[in-house]
Amino acid sequence: MQTRSKSKSPVVKYDGGGNQEHLQRGDGKTGKLPKIKNSKPSAKVEPMYYDEANLKLMEELDNINDDNPKAKPQPKANLQPKANNQTNRTQEPIKFSAWLLIRIIAVLIVIAAIATSFMKGPATELHKPAFDEQIKIIRSQFPSQKKKSWITLVAGAYDFIDNTERPLIVLMNGYHKNTMNCLGRRYMEALNKTVTIKDAAQLQAGDYGEIVKIIKDSLEMSGGLLLSNLESLDAKLAMALHNVCDKETPLVKNSIVVITAGRTLDDIEKVWTKHIEDDKLVALVTRIRDRVITVLPEENLPCDLN
């Protein structure tokens, strides 16, 4: 039986640096290898040996790289958009949080505005021309009053219209209780106020802090308070008026307090001095005496005081 000797596979000696040397076959013949593209070696590489199968594969790869541009190495994809997408995803919670914060602040502002409106008393829209028309009518209803009294009342009203943040305090002295109460009521109505009437003789409390609360509640509800018979107020509770008549730090903004007294403030002060320290009494009387008029009796009154 004849046996065929296996021929040796061609062996290629390759120096690893992209330089071909020779092809040695089993029959001893040599041939040049196709040039293999490669980058310059960064370090010495030991020679590598390829058999015929590997050599053919390398040639095919070279042809593919030369003829098919799609097979050539493509530049790395730009990853920046993905980074931007990631950034956008990161920013989305931030934007949402900022929007939520804005809404919370807006709600707090509305709540603060509502709370402030309660502190200011009932809102009113005041205009000097409208008040002038009303005061002309009131003057015709109270013909016995002096011109000086009207000047004081009009000046006080104008100041109040220009700055409703500060309360308007008026003290009326006279011997005719009904005339004072009616004039005070009509005056506040001309300034768009609903009037609450409190008799000082009926204000009884453990301390003047309770009186302050009673008056504050009345002002917040109506915006106008008529406190009659000041001389009847317990001297120990009189310091409550120090808070009520405070214009710099008002008890209730946009409010009017008209106080009536059957005696002069000087006479009342002599009674209070026995119960109030001098420095406090001076400050109290100064606040009450902000605008003072003397009221004369009227025969016909335009008010139902029952």
LOGUKE-855872 format. One record per residue (C-alpha): x negated, y negated, z negated. Coordinates in steps of 0.02 Angstrom, whole numbers, plus 32768, in hexadecimal, padded with zeros to 4 digits. Example, Ala and Ser with C-alpha at 12.3 -4.5 7.8 and 13.67 -1.06 7.14 Angstrom:
<recs>
7D9980E17E7A;7D5480357E9B;
</recs>
This chain:
<recs>
800080008000;7FBB7F5B8037;7FB87ED57FB4;7FB17E1F7FD6;7F3C7DBB7F70;7F857D217F23;7F357C857F62;7EFE7C087EE7;7F6D7B6F7ED9;7F1C7AD37F15;7ED47A717E88;7EC379B77E84;7E45795F7E1D;7E8778B67DE9;7E20783F7D83;7EB877ED7D2F;7E8B773F7D6A;7EEB77417E0B;7E53777C7E75;7E61781B7ED7;7DC8788B7EEA;7DEA79287F4E;7E5C79BB7F67;7E107A647F52;7E717AF57F93;7E577BAA7F81;7DFB7BB08028;7D7E7B2F7FED;7DBE7AA68060;7DD779F78022;7E4C796B8052;7E7578BE8018;7F06789E7FA8;7F8778187FC8;7F62777B7F68;7FC677747EC9;7FFA76CA7E8C;7FD476A97DDA;7FA476187D6D;7EF476027D34;7ECD766F7CA1;7EC176187BFD;7E4F76A17BBD;7DED77337C01;7E5D77C57C29;7E2178777C36;7E3278C57CE5;7ED479207D02;7EF379B37D78;7F9179CD7DDB;7FC47A657E3D;80177A5A7EE8;80C87A517EA4;809F79BF7E34;804279687EC2;80D979757F36;814A792E7EAF;80D6789B7E97;80D578787F53;819278797F58;819978017EC6;8121778B7F20;818D778E7FBC;822A776A7F59;81DA76D77F02;819A768F7FA7;823876A7800F;82C776927F94;82CB75EA7F3F;835676277ECF;82E076A27E83;8260761D7E5C;825775E77DA9;82DB75647D8C;82BF74CF7D1C;830374E47C70;83B474AC7C5E;83CC74057C0B;8408742A7B5E;842C73767B36;84E773817B5C;84F674107AE2;849D73A77A63;8516731A7A89;85A773917A77;856373C879D2;854D731379A0;85FF72ED79D6;863E737E796E;85DD733A78DC;8620728B78F7;86D572C47903;86E672E47847;8691723D7827;870C71E17897;879E723C7846;875E72117799;874A715A77C9;87FA7154780F;883F71A47772;87E271267707;882A7095776C;88DA70D87754;88BF70EB7699;887F7038768D;89156FF976EF;898C70517678;8932700875E1;893F6F59762C;89FB6F6D7643;8A0D6FAB758F;89A66F187550;8A116E9E75B4;8AB16EE7756A;8A6A6EDF74BA;8A336E2B74D6;8AE16DFD7512;8B286E39746C;8AA96DCF740F;8AD66D377476;8B906D437454;8C156D3C74DB;8BCF6CFD757F;8C106C5675BC;8BFC6BF1765A;8BE76B3B7628;8BE66AA27696;8BDD69ED765E;8C6369AF76D7;8CDE6A317696;8CB46A0275E2;8CC86949760B;8D7969697647;8DA269C875A7;8D5669477533;8DBF68BE7585;8E5B691F7559;8E1E693C74A7;8DF768837490;8EA8685974C3;8EE868D67441;8E7D688A73B6;8E8A67CF73D4;8E5A679C7323;8DA867DE732E;8D176766733B;8CB1675273DA;8C136783737B;8C61682C7352;8C86684F740A;8BD56820743C;8B92689C73BC;8C07692773F6;8BE3690C74AF;8B2669047494;8B2B69A67432;8B9269FB74BA;8B1B69C27543;8A856A0674E4;8ADF6AAB74CD;8B0E6AB77585;8A596A9675B6;8A176B1A753E;8A926B9A74FE;8A046BFC74AD;8A0F6B83741A;8AB06B7B73B5;8B146ADB73A2;8B2F6AA672EC;8BAC6A1B72C2;8BDF69DE7214;8C8569827205;8CA66919716A;8D5468DC713E;8DE768E370C9;8E67692B7140;8E4669E5714E;8EC06A0971DC;8E7B697F724A;8DC969BF7235;8DFB6A727256;8E606A4472F0;8DD869D47339;8D526A567319;8DBB6ADC736C;8DE36A747407;8D2D6A407416;8CF06AF5741C;8D7A6B277495;8D3D6A9E750A;8C976AFB750A;8CED6B9E7538;8CE66BEB748B;8D656C547430;8D6D6C15737E;8D676C7772DC;8D986C16723F;8D4B6C407197;8D746BE870F4;8CD76BD4708B;8D3D6BE86FEC;8D6B6C997023;8CB96CD07048;8C8C6D3A6FB3;8BF86DB06FB1;8B706DF66F42;8AE96D8F6F98;8AD96D157027;8A976DA07099;8B486DE7709F;8B8B6D3B70D0;8B0B6D34715D;8B4A6DDB719F;8C016DA57198;8BDC6D0671F9;8B6C6D607276;8BF36DE0729C;8C716D5572B9;8BFD6CF6732F;8BD46D927393;8C8D6DB373AD;8CCC6D0373D5;8C366C9273F3;8C846C07738A;8C966BF972CD;8CF66B75726B;8CBB6B7B71B6;8D316B0E7151;8D256AC870A0;8C686ACA7091;8C746A7D6FE3;8CCD6B1B6FA8;8C3D6B8E6FD5;8BEA6BDD6F3E;8B446B846F26;8AEC6C2C6F0F;8B266C5E6FBD;8B006BB97013;8A556BF5704E;8AB16C6170CB;8AC86BC47133;8A0B6BB67141;8A116C4A71B8;8AB66C1B7209;8A7A6B6C7237;89CB6BA07271;89B66B5C7322;89036B96733F;89286C4B7311;89E46C527329;8A4F6CD172D1;8AB56CE57371;8A846C8F7413;8B056C32747B;8B706C0F73E2;8BC36B777393;8BDE6B5972D9;8C4E6ACA729F;8C4D6AAC71E3;8CCF6A40718E;8CBD69F170E3;8D3369897079;8C9E69397022;8C0168EA7065;8B6969577078;8B0D68EB6FF9;8B8F69156F75;8B8869CE6FA1;8ACA69CB6F98;8AD2698C6EE4;8B356A276EB5;8AC26A9D6F10;8A236A566EC5;8A4B6AAB6E21;8A406B566E73;89C66B426F05;890E6B156EFD;88E56A686F40;887C6A9C6FD6;88FF6B1B700F;898D6A9F6FF2;893A6A1B705E;89256A9770EE;89DA6AD170DA;8A266A2270DB;89BA69F07170;8A016A7E71D9;8AB56A5B71A8;8AA169A171CB;8A6D69BC7281;8B08696172C6;8B80690D724E;8C2168AF7273;8CA668617207;8D5668987233;8DEB68267216;8E9D686771FE;8F10687D7294;8FCE687C728A;8FF268F37319;8F8069877331;8F7869F473CE;8F566A92736B;8FBD6B187319;8F5C6B347278;8FD76BA97225;
</recs>
